[in-house]
């Protein structure tokens, strides 16, 4: 069976990423992780960077 690969446009990618960020931000794991960060880190760091950091640290932990 032949498969057709589809590519998302950049606006569709952005929408997927925003949706994923919202889901991650509302997760208990992210909220717990965020509560352990120093408040100055939370004040200075954009939410998108926090989500990326959370994902990276989570994946590093799982890979270990």
mmCIF file as Biopython writes it, N, C-alpha, C and O atoms, coordinates in Angstrom:
data_model
#
loop_
_atom_site.group_PDB
_atom_site.id
_atom_site.type_symbol
_atom_site.label_atom_id
_atom_site.label_alt_id
_atom_site.label_comp_id
_atom_site.label_asym_id
_atom_site.label_entity_id
_atom_site.label_seq_id
_atom_site.pdbx_PDB_ins_code
_atom_site.Cartn_x
_atom_site.Cartn_y
_atom_site.Cartn_z
_atom_site.occupancy
_atom_site.B_iso_or_equiv
_atom_site.auth_seq_id
_atom_site.auth_asym_id
_atom_site.pdbx_PDB_model_num
ATOM 1   N N  . UNK A ? 1  ? 0.847  -1.179 0.000  1.0 0.0 1  A 1 
ATOM 2   C CA . UNK A ? 1  ? 0.000  0.000  0.000  1.0 0.0 1  A 1 
ATOM 3   C C  . UNK A ? 1  ? 0.889  1.238  0.000  1.0 0.0 1  A 1 
ATOM 4   O O  . UNK A ? 1  ? 1.775  1.371  0.844  1.0 0.0 1  A 1 
ATOM 5   N N  . UNK A ? 2  ? 0.661  2.107  -0.912 1.0 0.0 2  A 1 
ATOM 6   C CA . UNK A ? 2  ? 1.443  3.336  -1.000 1.0 0.0 2  A 1 
ATOM 7   C C  . UNK A ? 2  ? 0.941  4.332  0.031  1.0 0.0 2  A 1 
ATOM 8   O O  . UNK A ? 2  ? -0.259 4.451  0.275  1.0 0.0 2  A 1 
ATOM 9   N N  . UNK A ? 3  ? 1.887  5.044  0.628  1.0 0.0 3  A 1 
ATOM 10  C CA . UNK A ? 3  ? 1.509  6.077  1.576  1.0 0.0 3  A 1 
ATOM 11  C C  . UNK A ? 3  ? 1.876  7.429  1.014  1.0 0.0 3  A 1 
ATOM 12  O O  . UNK A ? 3  ? 2.878  7.579  0.314  1.0 0.0 3  A 1 
ATOM 13  N N  . UNK A ? 4  ? 1.075  8.387  1.319  1.0 0.0 4  A 1 
ATOM 14  C CA . UNK A ? 4  ? 1.326  9.745  0.855  1.0 0.0 4  A 1 
ATOM 15  C C  . UNK A ? 4  ? 1.740  10.561 2.063  1.0 0.0 4  A 1 
ATOM 16  O O  . UNK A ? 4  ? 1.007  10.626 3.050  1.0 0.0 4  A 1 
ATOM 17  N N  . UNK A ? 5  ? 2.903  11.184 1.995  1.0 0.0 5  A 1 
ATOM 18  C CA . UNK A ? 5  ? 3.325  11.999 3.123  1.0 0.0 5  A 1 
ATOM 19  C C  . UNK A ? 5  ? 2.744  13.387 2.951  1.0 0.0 5  A 1 
ATOM 20  O O  . UNK A ? 5  ? 2.731  13.945 1.854  1.0 0.0 5  A 1 
ATOM 21  N N  . UNK A ? 6  ? 2.268  13.927 4.045  1.0 0.0 6  A 1 
ATOM 22  C CA . UNK A ? 6  ? 1.732  15.282 3.985  1.0 0.0 6  A 1 
ATOM 23  C C  . UNK A ? 6  ? 2.603  16.177 4.844  1.0 0.0 6  A 1 
ATOM 24  O O  . UNK A ? 6  ? 3.123  15.758 5.879  1.0 0.0 6  A 1 
ATOM 25  N N  . UNK A ? 7  ? 2.750  17.375 4.415  1.0 0.0 7  A 1 
ATOM 26  C CA . UNK A ? 7  ? 3.519  18.341 5.189  1.0 0.0 7  A 1 
ATOM 27  C C  . UNK A ? 7  ? 2.583  19.440 5.639  1.0 0.0 7  A 1 
ATOM 28  O O  . UNK A ? 7  ? 1.659  19.841 4.931  1.0 0.0 7  A 1 
ATOM 29  N N  . UNK A ? 8  ? 2.853  19.909 6.833  1.0 0.0 8  A 1 
ATOM 30  C CA . UNK A ? 8  ? 2.047  20.993 7.369  1.0 0.0 8  A 1 
ATOM 31  C C  . UNK A ? 8  ? 2.653  22.333 6.970  1.0 0.0 8  A 1 
ATOM 32  O O  . UNK A ? 8  ? 3.872  22.466 6.862  1.0 0.0 8  A 1 
ATOM 33  N N  . UNK A ? 9  ? 1.814  23.299 6.759  1.0 0.0 9  A 1 
ATOM 34  C CA . UNK A ? 9  ? 2.307  24.646 6.486  1.0 0.0 9  A 1 
ATOM 35  C C  . UNK A ? 9  ? 2.874  25.218 7.783  1.0 0.0 9  A 1 
ATOM 36  O O  . UNK A ? 9  ? 2.626  24.686 8.865  1.0 0.0 9  A 1 
ATOM 37  N N  . UNK A ? 10 ? 3.616  26.273 7.669  1.0 0.0 10 A 1 
ATOM 38  C CA . UNK A ? 10 ? 4.196  26.874 8.870  1.0 0.0 10 A 1 
ATOM 39  C C  . UNK A ? 10 ? 3.120  27.373 9.824  1.0 0.0 10 A 1 
ATOM 40  O O  . UNK A ? 10 ? 3.311  27.315 11.039 1.0 0.0 10 A 1 
ATOM 41  N N  . UNK A ? 11 ? 2.007  27.857 9.316  1.0 0.0 11 A 1 
ATOM 42  C CA . UNK A ? 11 ? 0.937  28.310 10.208 1.0 0.0 11 A 1 
ATOM 43  C C  . UNK A ? 11 ? 0.269  27.123 10.900 1.0 0.0 11 A 1 
ATOM 44  O O  . UNK A ? 11 ? -0.138 27.220 12.057 1.0 0.0 11 A 1 
ATOM 45  N N  . UNK A ? 12 ? 0.159  25.999 10.183 1.0 0.0 12 A 1 
ATOM 46  C CA . UNK A ? 12 ? -0.390 24.794 10.816 1.0 0.0 12 A 1 
ATOM 47  C C  . UNK A ? 12 ? 0.576  24.272 11.883 1.0 0.0 12 A 1 
ATOM 48  O O  . UNK A ? 12 ? 0.145  23.838 12.951 1.0 0.0 12 A 1 
ATOM 49  N N  . UNK A ? 13 ? 1.879  24.312 11.596 1.0 0.0 13 A 1 
ATOM 50  C CA . UNK A ? 13 ? 2.871  23.912 12.594 1.0 0.0 13 A 1 
ATOM 51  C C  . UNK A ? 13 ? 2.781  24.792 13.829 1.0 0.0 13 A 1 
ATOM 52  O O  . UNK A ? 13 ? 2.848  24.300 14.956 1.0 0.0 13 A 1 
ATOM 53  N N  . UNK A ? 14 ? 2.628  26.082 13.619 1.0 0.0 14 A 1 
ATOM 54  C CA . UNK A ? 14 ? 2.517  27.014 14.744 1.0 0.0 14 A 1 
ATOM 55  C C  . UNK A ? 14 ? 1.281  26.701 15.575 1.0 0.0 14 A 1 
ATOM 56  O O  . UNK A ? 14 ? 1.333  26.738 16.804 1.0 0.0 14 A 1 
ATOM 57  N N  . UNK A ? 15 ? 0.173  26.394 14.916 1.0 0.0 15 A 1 
ATOM 58  C CA . UNK A ? 15 ? -1.050 26.056 15.637 1.0 0.0 15 A 1 
ATOM 59  C C  . UNK A ? 15 ? -0.894 24.765 16.434 1.0 0.0 15 A 1 
ATOM 60  O O  . UNK A ? 15 ? -1.373 24.668 17.564 1.0 0.0 15 A 1 
ATOM 61  N N  . UNK A ? 16 ? -0.233 23.789 15.855 1.0 0.0 16 A 1 
ATOM 62  C CA . UNK A ? 16 ? 0.015  22.521 16.564 1.0 0.0 16 A 1 
ATOM 63  C C  . UNK A ? 16 ? 0.896  22.780 17.777 1.0 0.0 16 A 1 
ATOM 64  O O  . UNK A ? 16 ? 0.612  22.282 18.866 1.0 0.0 16 A 1 
ATOM 65  N N  . UNK A ? 17 ? 1.958  23.553 17.600 1.0 0.0 17 A 1 
ATOM 66  C CA . UNK A ? 17 ? 2.868  23.856 18.703 1.0 0.0 17 A 1 
ATOM 67  C C  . UNK A ? 17 ? 2.148  24.612 19.820 1.0 0.0 17 A 1 
ATOM 68  O O  . UNK A ? 17 ? 2.350  24.305 20.995 1.0 0.0 17 A 1 
ATOM 69  N N  . UNK A ? 18 ? 1.321  25.585 19.479 1.0 0.0 18 A 1 
ATOM 70  C CA . UNK A ? 18 ? 0.564  26.321 20.502 1.0 0.0 18 A 1 
ATOM 71  C C  . UNK A ? 18 ? -0.388 25.405 21.253 1.0 0.0 18 A 1 
ATOM 72  O O  . UNK A ? 18 ? -0.526 25.508 22.472 1.0 0.0 18 A 1 
ATOM 73  N N  . UNK A ? 19 ? -1.035 24.522 20.534 1.0 0.0 19 A 1 
ATOM 74  C CA . UNK A ? 19 ? -1.942 23.570 21.166 1.0 0.0 19 A 1 
ATOM 75  C C  . UNK A ? 19 ? -1.184 22.632 22.098 1.0 0.0 19 A 1 
ATOM 76  O O  . UNK A ? 19 ? -1.640 22.337 23.203 1.0 0.0 19 A 1 
ATOM 77  N N  . UNK A ? 20 ? -0.039 22.175 21.649 1.0 0.0 20 A 1 
ATOM 78  C CA . UNK A ? 20 ? 0.790  21.297 22.475 1.0 0.0 20 A 1 
ATOM 79  C C  . UNK A ? 20 ? 1.281  22.025 23.716 1.0 0.0 20 A 1 
ATOM 80  O O  . UNK A ? 20 ? 1.273  21.463 24.812 1.0 0.0 20 A 1 
ATOM 81  N N  . UNK A ? 21 ? 1.709  23.273 23.551 1.0 0.0 21 A 1 
ATOM 82  C CA . UNK A ? 21 ? 2.152  24.061 24.710 1.0 0.0 21 A 1 
ATOM 83  C C  . UNK A ? 21 ? 1.034  24.208 25.736 1.0 0.0 21 A 1 
ATOM 84  O O  . UNK A ? 21 ? 1.266  24.065 26.937 1.0 0.0 21 A 1 
ATOM 85  N N  . UNK A ? 22 ? -0.170 24.491 25.266 1.0 0.0 22 A 1 
ATOM 86  C CA . UNK A ? 22 ? -1.306 24.635 26.198 1.0 0.0 22 A 1 
ATOM 87  C C  . UNK A ? 22 ? -1.550 23.340 26.972 1.0 0.0 22 A 1 
ATOM 88  O O  . UNK A ? 22 ? -1.787 23.362 28.180 1.0 0.0 22 A 1 
ATOM 89  N N  . UNK A ? 23 ? -1.490 22.224 26.267 1.0 0.0 23 A 1 
ATOM 90  C CA . UNK A ? 23 ? -1.710 20.931 26.922 1.0 0.0 23 A 1 
ATOM 91  C C  . UNK A ? 23 ? -0.619 20.656 27.947 1.0 0.0 23 A 1 
ATOM 92  O O  . UNK A ? 23 ? -0.903 20.186 29.049 1.0 0.0 23 A 1 
ATOM 93  N N  . UNK A ? 24 ? 0.617  20.943 27.593 1.0 0.0 24 A 1 
ATOM 94  C CA . UNK A ? 24 ? 1.732  20.718 28.516 1.0 0.0 24 A 1 
ATOM 95  C C  . UNK A ? 24 ? 1.599  21.624 29.736 1.0 0.0 24 A 1 
ATOM 96  O O  . UNK A ? 24 ? 1.781  21.176 30.869 1.0 0.0 24 A 1 
ATOM 97  N N  . UNK A ? 25 ? 1.284  22.890 29.507 1.0 0.0 25 A 1 
ATOM 98  C CA . UNK A ? 25 ? 1.162  23.851 30.611 1.0 0.0 25 A 1 
ATOM 99  C C  . UNK A ? 25 ? 0.067  23.481 31.594 1.0 0.0 25 A 1 
ATOM 100 O O  . UNK A ? 25 ? 0.154  23.810 32.777 1.0 0.0 25 A 1 
ATOM 101 N N  . UNK A ? 26 ? -0.953 22.805 31.118 1.0 0.0 26 A 1 
ATOM 102 C CA . UNK A ? 26 ? -2.043 22.431 32.018 1.0 0.0 26 A 1 
ATOM 103 C C  . UNK A ? 26 ? -1.813 21.081 32.696 1.0 0.0 26 A 1 
ATOM 104 O O  . UNK A ? 26 ? -2.613 20.660 33.531 1.0 0.0 26 A 1 
ATOM 105 N N  . UNK A ? 27 ? -0.722 20.402 32.336 1.0 0.0 27 A 1 
ATOM 106 C CA . UNK A ? 27 ? -0.458 19.086 32.933 1.0 0.0 27 A 1 
ATOM 107 C C  . UNK A ? 27 ? 0.060  19.221 34.367 1.0 0.0 27 A 1 
ATOM 108 O O  . UNK A ? 27 ? 0.724  20.198 34.714 1.0 0.0 27 A 1 
ATOM 109 N N  . UNK A ? 28 ? -0.252 18.239 35.173 1.0 0.0 28 A 1 
ATOM 110 C CA . UNK A ? 28 ? 0.196  18.228 36.567 1.0 0.0 28 A 1 
ATOM 111 C C  . UNK A ? 28 ? 1.719  18.169 36.647 1.0 0.0 28 A 1 
ATOM 112 O O  . UNK A ? 28 ? 2.320  18.792 37.522 1.0 0.0 28 A 1 
ATOM 113 N N  . UNK A ? 29 ? 2.342  17.423 35.740 1.0 0.0 29 A 1 
ATOM 114 C CA . UNK A ? 29 ? 3.796  17.305 35.755 1.0 0.0 29 A 1 
ATOM 115 C C  . UNK A ? 29 ? 4.480  18.644 35.528 1.0 0.0 29 A 1 
ATOM 116 O O  . UNK A ? 29 ? 5.444  18.981 36.215 1.0 0.0 29 A 1 
ATOM 117 N N  . UNK A ? 30 ? 3.982  19.402 34.567 1.0 0.0 30 A 1 
ATOM 118 C CA . UNK A ? 30 ? 4.557  20.715 34.290 1.0 0.0 30 A 1 
ATOM 119 C C  . UNK A ? 30 ? 4.330  21.652 35.464 1.0 0.0 30 A 1 
ATOM 120 O O  . UNK A ? 30 ? 5.234  22.389 35.856 1.0 0.0 30 A 1 
ATOM 121 N N  . UNK A ? 31 ? 3.135  21.629 36.024 1.0 0.0 31 A 1 
ATOM 122 C CA . UNK A ? 31 ? 2.832  22.504 37.157 1.0 0.0 31 A 1 
ATOM 123 C C  . UNK A ? 31 ? 3.727  22.178 38.355 1.0 0.0 31 A 1 
ATOM 124 O O  . UNK A ? 31 ? 4.200  23.086 39.039 1.0 0.0 31 A 1 
ATOM 125 N N  . UNK A ? 32 ? 3.956  20.906 38.609 1.0 0.0 32 A 1 
ATOM 126 C CA . UNK A ? 32 ? 4.832  20.488 39.707 1.0 0.0 32 A 1 
ATOM 127 C C  . UNK A ? 32 ? 6.269  20.933 39.430 1.0 0.0 32 A 1 
ATOM 128 O O  . UNK A ? 32 ? 6.938  21.483 40.304 1.0 0.0 32 A 1 
ATOM 129 N N  . UNK A ? 33 ? 6.734  20.687 38.199 1.0 0.0 33 A 1 
ATOM 130 C CA . UNK A ? 33 ? 8.090  21.067 37.817 1.0 0.0 33 A 1 
ATOM 131 C C  . UNK A ? 33 ? 8.274  22.578 37.958 1.0 0.0 33 A 1 
ATOM 132 O O  . UNK A ? 33 ? 9.286  23.044 38.480 1.0 0.0 33 A 1 
ATOM 133 N N  . UNK A ? 34 ? 7.288  23.333 37.488 1.0 0.0 34 A 1 
ATOM 134 C CA . UNK A ? 34 ? 7.354  24.792 37.533 1.0 0.0 34 A 1 
ATOM 135 C C  . UNK A ? 34 ? 7.375  25.304 38.978 1.0 0.0 34 A 1 
ATOM 136 O O  . UNK A ? 34 ? 8.037  26.298 39.276 1.0 0.0 34 A 1 
ATOM 137 N N  . UNK A ? 35 ? 6.662  24.635 39.856 1.0 0.0 35 A 1 
ATOM 138 C CA . UNK A ? 35 ? 6.609  25.073 41.256 1.0 0.0 35 A 1 
ATOM 139 C C  . UNK A ? 35 ? 7.951  24.906 41.961 1.0 0.0 35 A 1 
ATOM 140 O O  . UNK A ? 35 ? 8.189  25.523 43.000 1.0 0.0 35 A 1 
ATOM 141 N N  . UNK A ? 36 ? 8.824  24.075 41.401 1.0 0.0 36 A 1 
ATOM 142 C CA . UNK A ? 36 ? 10.137 23.848 41.993 1.0 0.0 36 A 1 
ATOM 143 C C  . UNK A ? 36 ? 11.188 24.848 41.489 1.0 0.0 36 A 1 
ATOM 144 O O  . UNK A ? 36 ? 12.306 24.882 42.004 1.0 0.0 36 A 1 
ATOM 145 N N  . UNK A ? 37 ? 10.841 25.643 40.507 1.0 0.0 37 A 1 
ATOM 146 C CA . UNK A ? 37 ? 11.782 26.623 39.967 1.0 0.0 37 A 1 
ATOM 147 C C  . UNK A ? 37 ? 11.822 27.872 40.844 1.0 0.0 37 A 1 
ATOM 148 O O  . UNK A ? 37 ? 10.820 28.239 41.458 1.0 0.0 37 A 1 
ATOM 149 N N  . UNK A ? 38 ? 12.979 28.519 40.898 1.0 0.0 38 A 1 
ATOM 150 C CA . UNK A ? 38 ? 13.056 29.797 41.627 1.0 0.0 38 A 1 
ATOM 151 C C  . UNK A ? 38 ? 12.146 30.839 40.976 1.0 0.0 38 A 1 
ATOM 152 O O  . UNK A ? 38 ? 11.989 30.860 39.755 1.0 0.0 38 A 1 
ATOM 153 N N  . UNK A ? 39 ? 11.561 31.682 41.783 1.0 0.0 39 A 1 
ATOM 154 C CA . UNK A ? 39 ? 10.609 32.665 41.250 1.0 0.0 39 A 1 
ATOM 155 C C  . UNK A ? 39 ? 11.263 33.628 40.268 1.0 0.0 39 A 1 
ATOM 156 O O  . UNK A ? 39 ? 10.604 34.085 39.334 1.0 0.0 39 A 1 
ATOM 157 N N  . UNK A ? 40 ? 12.542 33.948 40.454 1.0 0.0 40 A 1 
ATOM 158 C CA . UNK A ? 40 ? 13.189 34.857 39.506 1.0 0.0 40 A 1 
ATOM 159 C C  . UNK A ? 40 ? 13.323 34.208 38.128 1.0 0.0 40 A 1 
ATOM 160 O O  . UNK A ? 40 ? 13.288 34.903 37.112 1.0 0.0 40 A 1 
ATOM 161 N N  . UNK A ? 41 ? 13.476 32.891 38.087 1.0 0.0 41 A 1 
ATOM 162 C CA . UNK A ? 41 ? 13.516 32.184 36.806 1.0 0.0 41 A 1 
ATOM 163 C C  . UNK A ? 41 ? 12.168 32.285 36.116 1.0 0.0 41 A 1 
ATOM 164 O O  . UNK A ? 41 ? 12.099 32.522 34.910 1.0 0.0 41 A 1 
ATOM 165 N N  . UNK A ? 42 ? 11.106 32.108 36.869 1.0 0.0 42 A 1 
ATOM 166 C CA . UNK A ? 42 ? 9.759  32.200 36.299 1.0 0.0 42 A 1 
ATOM 167 C C  . UNK A ? 42 ? 9.469  33.602 35.783 1.0 0.0 42 A 1 
ATOM 168 O O  . UNK A ? 42 ? 8.828  33.774 34.746 1.0 0.0 42 A 1 
ATOM 169 N N  . UNK A ? 43 ? 9.947  34.599 36.514 1.0 0.0 43 A 1 
ATOM 170 C CA . UNK A ? 43 ? 9.697  35.984 36.117 1.0 0.0 43 A 1 
ATOM 171 C C  . UNK A ? 43 ? 10.440 36.369 34.849 1.0 0.0 43 A 1 
ATOM 172 O O  . UNK A ? 43 ? 9.936  37.164 34.055 1.0 0.0 43 A 1 
ATOM 173 N N  . UNK A ? 44 ? 11.637 35.815 34.646 1.0 0.0 44 A 1 
ATOM 174 C CA . UNK A ? 44 ? 12.495 36.226 33.535 1.0 0.0 44 A 1 
ATOM 175 C C  . UNK A ? 44 ? 12.329 35.372 32.275 1.0 0.0 44 A 1 
ATOM 176 O O  . UNK A ? 44 ? 12.728 35.791 31.188 1.0 0.0 44 A 1 
ATOM 177 N N  . UNK A ? 45 ? 11.751 34.193 32.413 1.0 0.0 45 A 1 
ATOM 178 C CA . UNK A ? 45 ? 11.750 33.247 31.302 1.0 0.0 45 A 1 
ATOM 179 C C  . UNK A ? 45 ? 10.392 33.190 30.613 1.0 0.0 45 A 1 
ATOM 180 O O  . UNK A ? 45 ? 9.374  32.969 31.269 1.0 0.0 45 A 1 
ATOM 181 N N  . UNK A ? 46 ? 10.367 33.386 29.306 1.0 0.0 46 A 1 
ATOM 182 C CA . UNK A ? 46 ? 9.101  33.268 28.562 1.0 0.0 46 A 1 
ATOM 183 C C  . UNK A ? 46 ? 8.533  31.847 28.683 1.0 0.0 46 A 1 
ATOM 184 O O  . UNK A ? 46 ? 9.280  30.878 28.815 1.0 0.0 46 A 1 
ATOM 185 N N  . UNK A ? 47 ? 7.237  31.746 28.639 1.0 0.0 47 A 1 
ATOM 186 C CA . UNK A ? 47 ? 6.565  30.467 28.803 1.0 0.0 47 A 1 
ATOM 187 C C  . UNK A ? 47 ? 7.044  29.435 27.786 1.0 0.0 47 A 1 
ATOM 188 O O  . UNK A ? 47 ? 7.231  28.269 28.134 1.0 0.0 47 A 1 
ATOM 189 N N  . UNK A ? 48 ? 7.242  29.843 26.554 1.0 0.0 48 A 1 
ATOM 190 C CA . UNK A ? 48 ? 7.693  28.893 25.536 1.0 0.0 48 A 1 
ATOM 191 C C  . UNK A ? 48 ? 9.044  28.286 25.913 1.0 0.0 48 A 1 
ATOM 192 O O  . UNK A ? 48 ? 9.262  27.091 25.715 1.0 0.0 48 A 1 
ATOM 193 N N  . UNK A ? 49 ? 9.942  29.094 26.449 1.0 0.0 49 A 1 
ATOM 194 C CA . UNK A ? 49 ? 11.243 28.568 26.870 1.0 0.0 49 A 1 
ATOM 195 C C  . UNK A ? 49 ? 11.095 27.613 28.047 1.0 0.0 49 A 1 
ATOM 196 O O  . UNK A ? 49 ? 11.809 26.614 28.130 1.0 0.0 49 A 1 
ATOM 197 N N  . UNK A ? 50 ? 10.173 27.914 28.956 1.0 0.0 50 A 1 
ATOM 198 C CA . UNK A ? 50 ? 9.926  27.002 30.073 1.0 0.0 50 A 1 
ATOM 199 C C  . UNK A ? 50 ? 9.416  25.655 29.579 1.0 0.0 50 A 1 
ATOM 200 O O  . UNK A ? 50 ? 9.841  24.607 30.065 1.0 0.0 50 A 1 
ATOM 201 N N  . UNK A ? 51 ? 8.510  25.688 28.617 1.0 0.0 51 A 1 
ATOM 202 C CA . UNK A ? 51 ? 7.971  24.447 28.061 1.0 0.0 51 A 1 
ATOM 203 C C  . UNK A ? 51 ? 9.082  23.654 27.384 1.0 0.0 51 A 1 
ATOM 204 O O  . UNK A ? 51 ? 9.177  22.441 27.569 1.0 0.0 51 A 1 
ATOM 205 N N  . UNK A ? 52 ? 9.914  24.318 26.609 1.0 0.0 52 A 1 
ATOM 206 C CA . UNK A ? 52 ? 11.024 23.629 25.940 1.0 0.0 52 A 1 
ATOM 207 C C  . UNK A ? 52 ? 11.992 23.022 26.962 1.0 0.0 52 A 1 
ATOM 208 O O  . UNK A ? 52 ? 12.457 21.894 26.800 1.0 0.0 52 A 1 
ATOM 209 N N  . UNK A ? 53 ? 12.284 23.782 28.006 1.0 0.0 53 A 1 
ATOM 210 C CA . UNK A ? 53 ? 13.184 23.276 29.059 1.0 0.0 53 A 1 
ATOM 211 C C  . UNK A ? 53 ? 12.567 22.074 29.761 1.0 0.0 53 A 1 
ATOM 212 O O  . UNK A ? 53 ? 13.243 21.074 30.005 1.0 0.0 53 A 1 
ATOM 213 N N  . UNK A ? 54 ? 11.293 22.174 30.081 1.0 0.0 54 A 1 
ATOM 214 C CA . UNK A ? 54 ? 10.586 21.058 30.718 1.0 0.0 54 A 1 
ATOM 215 C C  . UNK A ? 54 ? 10.643 19.811 29.837 1.0 0.0 54 A 1 
ATOM 216 O O  . UNK A ? 54 ? 10.944 18.720 30.322 1.0 0.0 54 A 1 
ATOM 217 N N  . UNK A ? 55 ? 10.356 19.969 28.550 1.0 0.0 55 A 1 
ATOM 218 C CA . UNK A ? 55 ? 10.396 18.825 27.637 1.0 0.0 55 A 1 
ATOM 219 C C  . UNK A ? 55 ? 11.798 18.233 27.556 1.0 0.0 55 A 1 
ATOM 220 O O  . UNK A ? 55 ? 11.954 17.012 27.590 1.0 0.0 55 A 1 
ATOM 221 N N  . UNK A ? 56 ? 12.808 19.074 27.450 1.0 0.0 56 A 1 
ATOM 222 C CA . UNK A ? 56 ? 14.185 18.591 27.367 1.0 0.0 56 A 1 
ATOM 223 C C  . UNK A ? 56 ? 14.568 17.823 28.633 1.0 0.0 56 A 1 
ATOM 224 O O  . UNK A ? 56 ? 15.123 16.728 28.550 1.0 0.0 56 A 1 
ATOM 225 N N  . UNK A ? 57 ? 14.273 18.394 29.804 1.0 0.0 57 A 1 
ATOM 226 C CA . UNK A ? 57 ? 14.625 17.738 31.057 1.0 0.0 57 A 1 
ATOM 227 C C  . UNK A ? 57 ? 13.848 16.434 31.239 1.0 0.0 57 A 1 
ATOM 228 O O  . UNK A ? 57 ? 14.389 15.446 31.734 1.0 0.0 57 A 1 
ATOM 229 N N  . UNK A ? 58 ? 12.591 16.438 30.840 1.0 0.0 58 A 1 
ATOM 230 C CA . UNK A ? 58 ? 11.781 15.221 30.946 1.0 0.0 58 A 1 
ATOM 231 C C  . UNK A ? 58 ? 12.323 14.131 30.049 1.0 0.0 58 A 1 
ATOM 232 O O  . UNK A ? 58 ? 12.436 12.981 30.473 1.0 0.0 58 A 1 
ATOM 233 N N  . UNK A ? 59 ? 12.662 14.473 28.811 1.0 0.0 59 A 1 
ATOM 234 C CA . UNK A ? 59 ? 13.216 13.489 27.894 1.0 0.0 59 A 1 
ATOM 235 C C  . UNK A ? 59 ? 14.581 12.986 28.349 1.0 0.0 59 A 1 
ATOM 236 O O  . UNK A ? 59 ? 14.892 11.805 28.192 1.0 0.0 59 A 1 
ATOM 237 N N  . UNK A ? 60 ? 15.390 13.868 28.907 1.0 0.0 60 A 1 
ATOM 238 C CA . UNK A ? 60 ? 16.693 13.435 29.427 1.0 0.0 60 A 1 
ATOM 239 C C  . UNK A ? 60 ? 16.511 12.444 30.573 1.0 0.0 60 A 1 
ATOM 240 O O  . UNK A ? 60 ? 17.239 11.456 30.669 1.0 0.0 60 A 1 
ATOM 241 N N  . UNK A ? 61 ? 15.542 12.710 31.433 1.0 0.0 61 A 1 
ATOM 242 C CA . UNK A ? 61 ? 15.267 11.809 32.542 1.0 0.0 61 A 1 
ATOM 243 C C  . UNK A ? 61 ? 14.778 10.462 32.034 1.0 0.0 61 A 1 
ATOM 244 O O  . UNK A ? 61 ? 15.213 9.420  32.525 1.0 0.0 61 A 1 
ATOM 245 N N  . UNK A ? 62 ? 13.890 10.472 31.071 1.0 0.0 62 A 1 
ATOM 246 C CA . UNK A ? 62 ? 13.367 9.214  30.515 1.0 0.0 62 A 1 
ATOM 247 C C  . UNK A ? 62 ? 14.450 8.433  29.787 1.0 0.0 62 A 1 
ATOM 248 O O  . UNK A ? 62 ? 14.451 7.202  29.817 1.0 0.0 62 A 1 
ATOM 249 N N  . UNK A ? 63 ? 15.369 9.129  29.136 1.0 0.0 63 A 1 
ATOM 250 C CA . UNK A ? 63 ? 16.432 8.461  28.395 1.0 0.0 63 A 1 
ATOM 251 C C  . UNK A ? 63 ? 17.449 7.813  29.322 1.0 0.0 63 A 1 
ATOM 252 O O  . UNK A ? 63 ? 18.130 6.861  28.942 1.0 0.0 63 A 1 
ATOM 253 N N  . UNK A ? 64 ? 17.546 8.327  30.524 1.0 0.0 64 A 1 
ATOM 254 C CA . UNK A ? 64 ? 18.496 7.808  31.489 1.0 0.0 64 A 1 
ATOM 255 C C  . UNK A ? 64 ? 18.016 6.489  31.974 1.0 0.0 64 A 1 
ATOM 256 O O  . UNK A ? 64 ? 18.671 5.862  32.806 1.0 0.0 64 A 1 
#
